[in-house]
Amino acid sequence: MGLFSNDNKEMTFNEAMEARRSVYSLKETLSISDNELEELIAHAIKHVPSAFNSQSTRIVLLLNDNKDKFWENAKGILKEAMGEDRDFEPTRQKLDNFKHSYGTILFYEDQDVVSGLQEQMPSYYDNFAIWSNQTNAMHQYAIWTALATKGIGASLQHYNPIVDEATANDFDIPKSWKLVAQMPFGDVREPAGQKEFNPIEDRFFVRK
């Protein structure tokens, strides 16, 4: 799969990394077809690495009414959790903003895979949960960056675990799958603002 910008000029890997930003103002449209979207996600699932080739990441793509249902559920759950004494309006606006996108990607880790590896290699027991999260993070980044090369905006959200049970029930999610993150995405309505960077010399050391 090539990396292309909106004008069909091939992107370098560095340009693709720069294009990936947290974009919150999205449209309910997409510049690519659903088939292309599915191929993009499937490509990441196939090729993103995982510890011991565990392939523990699971992804659910929510489109149309399913995407709306997820964010409406989240809104109801959060409103109840916050109670009557707190102002829910800012939270409602935030969740409605995520709802008014093209779709939402749910990122899961299959705990049956993780526990299986823990049983097989008990000396690495504690590490497998860490490596599982690292694998999921790589899937998130790969898909996020791939979307950016198509001019598609996205952000990463974490309303788990409060939405886990309702989501599992509504979308027939296996019990062994643990929700890690949610990614609303769509064509960009307003691009991300200027990003500040800490000095590289404080973050990167070379010893020769």
N, C-alpha and C positions, 0 to 999 in steps of 0.2 A: 504494500500500500504506500503510495507516494504521499509526500507532505506538500500541500498546495495552499496558497493564499487565495483570497477572493478573485484576484485577477489571473488565476491559473499559473502564476509564476511559482516555480518550485521553491519551497522554503528549506533553508538549512535546519539542522537540528537545533542550533542555537536560537535561530529565529522562532522556531516552534516553541521553545521554552519561554521566550520573551512574550509570545502571543498569549500564553496561558495566564489568565488573570481571574480574580474573583469578580464576576459580573452579576449584579443583583437585579438590574433593570432589564428584563427580557421581554420578548414578544411571544405570542402564541403561534408562531410560525417557525419553519425550519428551512434552511437553504438547501438541504439535501433530502432525498427521499427516505421513507422509512426503511426500505431495503438497504440503502447505503448506510444508514444509521446502525442497523442491526449488524451489517458486515464489519463496520468500524469497531463495535463493541466485541463481536465475536473474535476479531483479529487480536485484540488485546487479551481476551481470556485465553486464547491459545498460546500466545507468545510471551506474556509477562512471566518472569521466573518466580519460582517458589522454593522454599527450603526442602531438600530431598525430593524435589519434583512432586510435592504433595498435592498441588493443584486444588487447594482448599477453598479458594474464593468462589462465591456464587453471586450472580447478578440477576436482578429482576428489573426489567424495563417497563415502566408504567406510562401509558399514553392515553389520550382522550379522557373518557369518564373515569378510568382507573387512576390517572394522575390526580384528577379533581377529588376523587374519593379519599385518597391518601391524605391530602392537605386538609380536607374538611374534617376527617377523623382527628388529625393532629390538633386542629383548632378546638374541637370539642373536648378532647382529653386535656389539653393545656388549660382551657378555661375552667374546667372542673378542678384541676389540680391547684390553680392559683387562688381559687375561692372568690367570694363576693367582695372581699375587702381590698382587693388590688385592681388597679386600672388595667383592663384587658385590651383596650383599644390599640396600643402600640404593637402588642403581640399579634392581634388580629390582622392589622395592616401588613405586618411582616409575613405572616403565613399566606395571606391572600396574594401577596406579591410573588411568592414561590408558586402558588397555584396557577397564577396567570403567566405560565411559561408553556413551552411546547410539551415537555415531559419531565419525568423524574426517574433517575436511576437509583436503585437500592443496592447497596453493597453488603454482602453477607460473607461470613466464614462458617464453613461446615465443621461443627464441633466433633462430629463422628470421625472425621479425618484426623483432626488434631489429637483426640484421645487415642485413636488407633496408633498413631506414631508414638505417643507417650508410652503406651504399653509395649510397643516393639523395642523402643530405645529409652528405657527409664533413666539412663545417665544424663539424657538431654531433656528430661521431663519438663522442667520449668521454662526451658528455652522455646519449646514448640508453640506456646501461646504467644510469645513475643514474636517469633518468626511468622506466625500466622497473621498478626496485625501488620507486620512489615510487608508481607505479600499483598494484603488487601490495599495498603497504602500505595504500593506500586501500581496496582490496577487502577486506583483512583486517579493517580497522576497521569498514567498512560492514556486513559480515556479522556480525561480533562484536556490534556495537551492535543490529542488527536481532534477533539471537537474544535479547539481553538484554531487549528490549521484550516478548518472549513468555515471560519468566521462565526462559529457558534459560541455563545457565552454560557458560562456555568458557574456555580458556586458549590461549596461543600458544606453540608449541614449535619447536625448531630442531635436529633430529637429522640434517639434511642437512649435508654431502654423504655421510656414512658409510652412510646407508640408501638412497641414490639408485639404485644399480644393482639391488639386490634388488627395490625397489619398482617400478622400470620393468619388470623382467622379469615380476613377479607380476601386475601390473595393466595390462599392455600399453600403457605410456606411450610416446608418440613420443620419439625420440631428441633432438629439438630442444627438448623441454621441460625446463627447469631447475627443480628443486624449491627452493622458497624457505622454506616454513614448513608446520607441521602444527597443526591446531586440534581437539583432542578436545572434545566438547560433550555435554550431556545435562541432564536436570532437576537442579536444585541439591539436593545432599544437605546440605552445610554452606555457608552464604554466606561471601563474602570478609570478612576482618576489617577493622578500621578502617584507613583510608588516611591517610597523612601528606602534607601539602602544603607545599612551600616557599613563602615569601612571594610573592604575585603581583607586588608592586612590584619584586621583584628580577628578574622574568621578563617584564614587560610595560611598555613605555615609550611614552608619547604625546608627540608634538611638535606643537604647534599654532602 
